[in-house]
Amino acid sequence: MLFNSYPFLFGFLPVSLFLTYWAGTRPTPTLAKFTLVALSFVFYAYWNAIYLPLLMFSIAFNYLVGDRIQRARAADRSALVQALLLLGLVVDIGMLCYFKYANFFVDNFDMVTGANWSLYRIALPLAISFYTFQKIAYLVDCARGDAKPISVLDFTLFAVFFPQLISGPIVHYKEIVPQLQSPLFGRLIGRNLLVGLVIVAIGLFKKTVIADTLSVYSDPLFTAAEGGQKLGLIAAWLAAAGYMLQIYFDFSGYSDMAIGLARMFGVKLPLNFHSPYRAADIANFWRRWHMTLQRMIYSYLFQPLSLAFARMAGRWEGRGWGSFALSSLAPTMITFLIVGAWHGAGWTFIVYGLLHGLYMSLLEVARERRARLQRRLRKLKRKLAEPGPARRAMGRVWLLLGVALADVMFRAKTVAAGATIWMGMSGIHGLGDFGSVTRGQLASYAVGVLVVWLAPNTQQIMARFNPAYNWSEWRAIGLPPLPWTWRPSVAGLVFAGVALFFGMVFVERGAQVFLYFNF
């Protein structure tokens, strides 16, 4: 069931709110949780009920393994803790790899070897990447002592809470479970309903009015490239820029709706999107794009890899740039290769990950060169000048150009189609026909650019109401050129009403899937 659909907005959501808050008034304290669990299973099964047992297995398995890890940790049996954690990771990652990558590996093995292995087409279960990563984070939290014993009902609600079930954010135990265990959970609080509804309205507007409008212009250009048509310079850049803006507002809109829907039920989710196109460099971009995936990858993959490669470099007594490449660049490239593969089983996603790994590596090389130069100047009692405004502006231009190139491959169905658009962007296929560009297209792109660069994001608009679990960490980061905060005044209510009205009206054009639902 899509957030941006009439069955959800006029059916499932109001019914869920009514039943959950009605259950919260009953004498049985767990009835509201049980009701929301049942509704979340219905929400998931509405898409494709055949994979509901797989989700239930994942919940039951990880709850049992997490419980055993906690008991072993309490008994100070570290070896058993590690063994159980390894078991959980093997099963979770194995299940993800089978459903997501089995066909990819078999197809490529056949192509290389001619073995002609046969494997039936395995459909990708909805949200398996997201709920598997959430369970992995839970098991690691159990092994580290960051998660406390929890009831089956609380864990199940933590696992299937529908606002974050399909496409994240990827949440941790400490962020959500204490809120579910609060005596206020299931109690109707008007402030939560109002704030959540405003956030949902803004997110719905971003998705249906801006992102889906941009897709009308970018999708045909990518389809043409996939059909073998050579795009000129203008068309290729319109395709790249259009999709770059489309995925920005699509993911931003989904992230807003997830946070807003959770808030309507009295739960604050962590931020997952925070104006990444206003970032200063690629590292800052990734801290602000798909934020919960980035922090998980950094903590559970990049840091262990960096430590392992640093120890390897130390054993070899490596020095200079060779040691730096082994201890820093190698784990960076491996990490982003996995990030690309996480998004999808295809060579386009591999290329996407490698490109971002290359960008991050170039940034690390630049930082290392600057640090080494600073150490030399320190001996001369001189200080290296900080980059000026022009240099910082140029850095942002390079960032956006690099992201645009990578997003082309992210969107393309084949590497060849992505390369066709890249060649068009380089001018190899000529300038193209500017007359084919409509005023509506230019206006849509202009609105997208102005909102991205000038306007406050949703959390900044709702800053008075502490909109997200970790908002205090990001309150002062990425402040917009045109600040504005919402308040429940006449103007604020009109703003919310207009956003909600147009967001719902534009649903009529045909509800499109949020792009991250595919991963």
C-alpha positions in Angstrom: 0.0 0.0 0.0 1.4 3.3 -1.0 1.4 6.4 1.2 0.6 8.4 -1.8 -2.7 6.6 -2.7 -6.3 7.2 -1.9 -6.8 3.8 -0.2 -4.1 4.7 2.3 -5.0 8.3 2.8 -8.7 7.9 3.1 -9.0 4.3 4.2 -6.1 2.7 6.0 -4.7 5.7 7.8 -7.8 7.1 9.4 -9.0 3.6 10.4 -5.6 2.8 11.9 -5.6 6.1 13.9 -9.1 5.5 15.2 -8.5 1.8 16.1 -5.1 2.4 17.7 -6.3 5.4 19.8 -9.6 3.6 20.7 -7.5 0.6 21.9 -5.4 3.0 23.9 -8.5 4.0 26.0 -9.2 0.3 26.9 -8.1 -1.1 30.3 -5.7 -3.6 28.6 -2.4 -1.7 28.3 -1.1 -3.8 25.4 -4.2 -3.6 23.2 -3.0 -0.5 21.3 0.3 -2.2 20.5 -1.4 -5.4 19.4 -3.8 -3.4 17.2 -1.0 -1.5 15.5 1.0 -4.7 15.0 -2.1 -6.3 13.3 -2.6 -3.2 11.2 1.1 -3.1 10.1 0.8 -6.7 9.0 -2.2 -5.8 6.9 -0.3 -2.9 5.5 2.5 -5.2 4.4 0.2 -8.0 3.1 -1.8 -5.5 1.0 1.2 -5.3 -1.4 1.9 -9.0 -1.7 0.7 -11.4 1.0 2.8 -14.3 -0.2 5.9 -12.8 1.5 4.2 -12.1 4.8 5.5 -15.5 6.2 9.0 -14.5 5.3 8.7 -11.3 7.3 7.2 -13.2 10.2 10.1 -15.7 10.1 12.6 -12.8 10.1 10.9 -11.4 13.2 10.7 -14.7 15.1 14.2 -15.8 14.3 15.9 -12.5 15.2 13.8 -12.2 18.4 14.9 -15.6 19.5 18.6 -15.1 18.6 18.6 -11.6 20.2 17.1 -13.0 23.4 19.8 -15.8 23.5 22.5 -13.2 22.9 21.3 -11.1 25.8 21.2 -14.1 28.1 24.7 -15.2 27.1 26.0 -11.7 27.6 24.4 -11.6 31.0 26.1 -14.8 31.9 29.4 -13.4 30.6 29.8 -16.0 27.9 31.4 -13.9 25.2 32.2 -16.8 23.0 28.6 -17.8 22.8 27.6 -14.2 22.2 29.9 -14.1 19.2 28.7 -17.5 17.9 25.0 -16.5 18.2 25.7 -13.1 16.5 27.5 -14.9 13.7 24.5 -17.3 13.3 22.1 -14.4 13.1 24.2 -12.5 10.6 24.7 -15.5 8.4 21.0 -16.3 8.3 19.9 -12.6 7.7 22.5 -11.8 5.1 22.1 -15.2 3.5 18.3 -14.7 3.2 18.9 -11.2 1.7 21.5 -12.5 -0.8 19.3 -15.3 -1.9 16.3 -13.3 -2.7 18.1 -10.2 -4.0 21.2 -11.5 -5.7 20.8 -15.2 -6.6 19.5 -14.5 -10.1 22.1 -11.8 -10.7 25.0 -14.2 -9.8 23.6 -17.1 -11.8 22.9 -15.0 -14.9 26.4 -13.5 -14.8 28.0 -16.9 -14.2 26.2 -18.3 -17.2 27.3 -15.3 -19.3 31.0 -15.8 -18.4 31.2 -19.6 -18.5 28.4 -20.6 -20.7 27.3 -23.1 -18.1 23.6 -22.5 -18.8 22.5 -23.0 -15.2 18.8 -22.6 -14.8 17.2 -20.8 -11.8 13.6 -19.7 -11.7 13.0 -16.0 -11.4 13.1 -15.0 -7.7 10.8 -12.1 -7.0 12.2 -9.5 -4.6 10.2 -9.5 -1.4 9.0 -6.0 -0.5 11.3 -4.1 1.9 13.6 -7.1 2.6 16.7 -4.8 2.4 15.3 -2.5 5.0 13.9 -4.9 7.5 16.9 -7.2 7.2 19.3 -4.3 8.0 17.1 -3.3 10.9 17.3 -6.9 12.4 21.1 -6.9 11.9 21.4 -3.6 13.8 19.3 -5.1 16.6 21.5 -8.2 16.9 24.6 -6.1 17.0 23.0 -3.8 19.6 22.2 -6.9 21.7 25.8 -8.1 21.4 27.1 -4.7 22.5 24.7 -4.4 25.4 22.8 -1.5 23.8 19.5 -3.4 23.7 17.7 -4.7 26.8 15.3 -7.7 27.0 12.0 -7.0 25.3 8.7 -8.7 25.0 7.6 -10.4 21.8 4.9 -7.9 21.3 7.2 -4.9 21.7 9.8 -6.4 19.4 7.2 -7.2 16.7 5.9 -3.7 16.8 9.4 -2.3 16.6 10.0 -4.5 13.6 6.8 -3.9 11.6 5.7 -0.4 12.6 4.3 0.5 9.2 5.5 4.1 8.8 9.1 2.8 8.6 8.6 -0.8 7.5 8.8 -0.4 3.7 11.7 2.0 3.0 13.1 3.0 6.4 14.5 4.8 8.2 16.6 1.9 9.5 16.0 2.4 13.2 17.8 1.2 16.3 16.4 -0.3 19.5 17.2 2.7 21.7 15.5 5.1 19.3 12.1 3.4 19.1 11.5 0.8 21.8 11.6 3.2 24.8 8.9 5.3 23.0 6.7 2.1 22.5 7.1 1.2 26.2 6.2 4.7 27.3 2.9 5.0 29.3 1.9 7.7 26.8 2.0 5.3 23.9 -1.6 4.8 22.5 -2.8 8.0 24.2 -4.4 10.6 21.8 -2.3 13.8 21.9 -3.6 16.5 19.6 -0.2 18.1 19.2 1.2 14.9 17.7 -1.7 14.5 15.3 -1.4 18.1 14.1 2.4 18.2 13.7 2.4 14.8 12.0 -0.3 15.8 9.6 1.5 18.9 8.5 4.7 16.9 7.9 2.7 14.3 5.9 1.2 17.1 3.9 4.6 18.6 3.0 6.0 15.2 2.1 2.9 14.3 0.0 3.3 17.6 -1.9 7.0 16.9 -2.6 6.2 13.5 -3.9 3.1 14.0 -6.1 3.4 17.6 -7.2 7.2 18.0 -7.6 8.8 14.5 -7.9 6.1 12.9 -10.1 5.9 16.0 -12.3 9.7 15.8 -12.9 9.4 12.1 -13.8 7.0 13.1 -16.6 10.0 14.9 -18.2 12.9 12.7 -17.3 11.4 9.2 -17.7 10.9 9.5 -21.5 14.5 10.6 -22.0 15.8 7.6 -20.1 13.4 5.3 -22.0 14.8 6.7 -25.3 18.4 6.0 -24.3 17.4 2.5 -23.2 15.9 2.0 -26.7 19.2 2.9 -28.3 18.4 6.6 -29.2 21.4 8.9 -29.0 20.6 12.0 -26.9 22.0 15.4 -27.7 23.7 17.6 -25.1 20.5 19.4 -24.1 18.3 16.2 -23.8 21.0 14.3 -21.9 21.5 17.1 -19.3 17.7 17.5 -19.0 17.5 13.8 -18.3 20.3 13.8 -15.7 19.1 17.0 -14.0 15.5 15.9 -14.1 16.2 12.6 -12.4 18.6 14.2 -9.9 15.8 16.5 -8.8 13.1 13.8 -9.0 14.9 11.3 -6.7 15.7 14.2 -4.3 12.1 15.1 -3.9 10.9 11.5 -4.0 13.1 10.4 -1.2 12.7 13.6 0.7 8.9 13.3 0.4 8.9 9.7 1.5 11.2 10.5 4.5 8.8 13.3 5.5 5.7 11.1 5.3 7.4 8.4 7.3 8.3 10.8 10.1 4.9 12.5 9.9 2.9 9.3 10.0 4.9 8.0 12.9 4.4 11.3 14.8 0.7 10.9 14.3 1.0 7.7 16.4 3.1 9.4 19.0 6.5 8.1 17.8 9.5 10.1 16.7 11.6 8.5 14.0 15.3 9.6 13.3 16.1 11.8 10.3 16.8 10.1 7.0 17.2 13.1 4.7 18.6 16.6 5.4 19.2 18.8 2.4 22.1 16.8 0.9 22.4 18.9 -2.2 23.5 21.8 0.0 26.4 19.7 1.4 29.9 21.0 1.1 31.5 17.8 -0.1 30.7 14.1 -0.9 31.3 13.0 2.7 28.9 15.5 4.0 26.5 14.6 1.2 26.4 11.0 2.4 25.9 12.1 6.0 22.7 13.8 4.8 21.4 11.4 2.2 19.8 8.2 3.4 21.3 9.0 6.8 20.3 5.9 8.7 21.8 3.6 6.0 25.0 5.7 6.1 25.4 5.5 9.8 24.8 1.7 9.8 27.3 1.2 7.0 29.8 3.4 8.7 29.5 1.7 12.1 29.1 -1.9 11.1 31.1 -2.1 7.9 33.5 0.8 7.2 35.0 1.1 10.7 35.7 -2.7 11.1 37.2 -2.7 7.6 39.3 0.3 8.3 40.6 -1.2 11.5 41.4 -4.5 9.7 43.3 -2.8 6.9 45.1 -0.4 9.2 46.4 -3.4 11.2 47.4 -5.0 7.9 49.3 -1.9 6.9 51.0 -1.8 10.3 52.1 -5.4 10.0 53.7 -4.6 6.7 55.3 -1.5 8.3 53.8 0.5 5.4 54.5 4.1 5.1 53.6 7.0 2.8 50.9 6.8 0.2 50.9 3.0 0.0 50.0 2.7 3.6 47.4 5.4 3.2 45.8 3.6 0.2 45.6 0.3 2.1 44.3 1.7 5.4 41.9 4.3 4.0 41.2 4.0 0.3 40.7 0.2 0.2 38.0 0.1 2.8 36.3 3.1 1.3 36.0 1.5 -2.1 34.8 -1.8 -0.6 32.2 0.0 1.5 30.7 1.9 -1.5 30.8 -1.2 -3.7 28.5 -2.8 -1.0 26.4 0.3 -0.8 25.8 0.2 -4.5 25.0 -3.5 -4.4 22.6 -3.0 -1.5 20.5 -0.7 -3.7 20.0 -3.4 -6.4 21.3 -6.5 -8.1 22.6 -5.0 -11.3 25.8 -3.6 -12.8 24.4 -0.1 -12.9 24.3 -0.1 -9.1 27.8 -1.5 -8.9 29.0 1.3 -11.1 27.0 3.8 -9.0 28.7 2.5 -5.8 32.2 2.5 -7.4 31.7 6.1 -8.6 30.8 7.3 -5.1 33.7 5.3 -3.7 36.0 7.1 -6.2 34.6 10.5 -5.2 35.1 9.7 -1.5 38.6 8.4 -2.2 39.5 11.6 -4.0 38.2 13.6 -1.1 40.3 11.6 1.3 43.4 12.0 -0.8 42.9 15.8 -0.9 42.4 15.9 2.8 45.6 13.8 3.4 47.6 16.0 1.1 46.3 19.1 2.9 47.2 17.5 6.3 50.7 16.6 5.1 51.3 20.1 3.8 50.0 21.6 7.0 52.5 19.4 9.0 55.4 20.7 6.8 54.3 24.3 7.2 54.0 23.9 10.9 57.7 23.3 11.1 58.1 26.6 9.4 55.6 28.2 11.8 53.2 28.9 9.0 49.5 28.1 8.7 47.8 26.8 5.6 45.1 29.1 4.4 41.5 27.9 4.5 39.7 27.6 1.2 38.0 30.8 0.1 34.4 31.3 -0.9 35.1 30.8 -4.6 36.9 27.5 -3.9 34.1 26.3 -1.7 31.5 27.2 -4.3 33.5 25.3 -6.9 33.7 22.3 -4.6 29.9 22.3 -4.5 29.7 22.5 -8.2 31.9 19.4 -8.6 29.9 17.6 -5.9 26.6 18.2 -7.8 28.2 17.2 -11.1 29.6 14.0 -9.6 26.2 13.1 -8.1 24.4 13.8 -11.4 26.7 11.5 -13.2 26.3 8.7 -10.7 22.5 9.2 -10.6 22.3 8.6 -14.3 23.7 5.1 -13.8 21.5 4.7 -10.7 18.4 5.4 -12.9 19.4 3.6 -16.1 18.3 0.0 -16.6 21.6 -1.0 -18.3 25.1 0.3 -18.2 24.9 0.9 -21.9 21.9 3.2 -21.5 23.7 5.1 -18.8 26.8 5.4 -20.9 24.6 6.7 -23.8 23.4 9.6 -21.6 26.9 10.2 -20.4 28.1 10.6 -24.0 25.2 12.9 -24.7 26.2 15.0 -21.6 29.7 15.3 -23.0 28.4 16.7 -26.3 29.5 13.7 -28.5 26.0 13.4 -30.0 25.7 17.1 -30.8 23.7 19.9 -29.2 20.2 18.5 -29.9 16.9 20.4 -30.3 16.3 23.1 -27.7 12.9 23.7 -29.3 11.6 20.4 -27.8 12.0 21.9 -24.3 8.6 23.1 -23.0 7.9 26.0 -20.7 6.4 23.6 -18.2 9.6 21.6 -18.2 11.7 24.6 -17.5 9.3 25.8 -14.8 9.4 22.4 -13.1 13.2 22.3 -13.1 13.4 25.9 -11.9 11.0 25.3 -9.0 13.0 22.2 -8.0 16.3 24.0 -8.0 14.9 27.0 -6.1 13.4 24.8 -3.4 16.6 22.7 -3.1 18.9 25.7 -2.7 16.8 28.4 -1.0 13.9 26.9 1.0 14.1 25.3 4.4 13.6 21.6 4.5 10.6 20.0 6.3 12.4 19.6 9.7 13.6 23.2 9.6 10.0 24.3 8.8 8.7 22.3 11.8 11.7 23.1 14.1 9.5 24.5 16.8 8.0 21.0 17.4 11.1 18.9 17.7 10.1 16.9 14.5 12.5 14.0 14.7 14.2 11.8 17.3 17.7 13.2 16.7 16.7 16.7 15.6 18.9 18.3 18.2 22.0 17.0 16.5 21.0 18.6 13.1 19.2 21.7 14.2 22.1 24.0 13.3 23.3 22.2 10.2 22.5 23.2 6.7 20.5 26.3 7.5 18.7 27.7 4.5 19.1 31.1 2.8 15.3 31.7 3.3 14.4 30.6 6.8 10.8 30.0 7.8 9.2 28.1 10.6 5.6 26.8 10.8 3.3 27.7 13.6 -0.4 26.9 14.0 -1.6 30.3 13.0 -4.0 31.1 10.2 -1.2 31.4 7.7 0.4 28.2 8.9 -2.9 26.3 8.7 -3.5 27.7 5.2 0.0 26.6 4.2 -0.7 23.0 5.4 -4.1 22.9 3.9 -2.9 24.0 0.5 0.0 21.5 0.6 -2.3 18.7 1.5 -4.9 19.7 -1.0 -2.6 19.8 -4.0 -0.7 16.7 -2.8 -4.0 14.8 -2.8 -5.2 16.3 -6.1 -2.0 15.3 -7.9 -2.4 11.7 -6.7 -5.2 11.4 -9.4 -2.6 11.4 -12.1 -1.8 7.9 -11.1 0.0 7.0 -7.9 3.7 6.2 -8.6 5.8 4.0 -6.4 8.3 5.8 -4.2 11.7 5.1 -5.8 13.2 3.5 -2.7 10.3 1.0 -2.5 12.3 -0.9 -5.2 15.2 -1.6 -2.9 
